Amino acid sequence: MRPAEWITLIAQFARLSQRQRQTGIALLHGNSPHDATIALLESVAQPRLACPTCHSDHLRAKGR
């Protein structure tokens, strides 16, 4: 990115809402809200995943 483009980007960043700025900062840190949501859901669901028929926890793709 050229310096002039960087200055323009920073000026636009200042006009974002607080929520938009927080999302942008999280993305820059590599912690997007989407990734955090997926990680949370997986951490909660993983211990509970089991076949509804036989209750086995040895699952494979497509329910087989």
N, C-alpha and C positions, 0 to 999 in steps of 0.2 A: 504494500500500500504506500502510495506517495505521501509525503508529509502534509500536503494540502488536503488530501482526502482524509487523513487522520484527524486534522483539526476540524474538518466539517463533521466527521463522525462524533467527535467529543462534544461539539456544540449541540448536535442533535440529541445526544445522550442526556444532556442537562434538561431537555424539554420533555423527557419521558415521565410518566407517573411513577410514584414510588414503587408500586408493584412491578412495573415494567423494568425499572432499574434493578430491582432485586433479582428478577429473572435473568436479566443480562449479566449481572455479576455472577450468578450461579453458573450460567453457561460458560463464562470465562474461566471460572474455577474448575470446570469440568463436572459440575454437580447439577445437571439440569433437573428441574422439578419432575419431569417425566421419568427419568432414571431413578430418582429417589422413590417415586410412587411405586414403580415396578419392583424395586428391591424390597420395599416394605411389604407389598402384597405377597411376594414370593417367600419372604421370611415367615409370614404368618401362615400361609397356605401349605407350605412344604411339609411340615410335620403331620398335617392332617390329610394329605392326599392318600386315598386308598380306593380300591375297586368297590363300587357300591354293592356288587353281588357277592364276592367272596372275601372282601375286606383285606385283600393282599395289598401290601405297599410296594410290590414290584411291578411298577407300571411301565408301559411302553407307549409310544406314539399311536394315535388313532384308537386308543382304548383296547388294544389287544394284549 
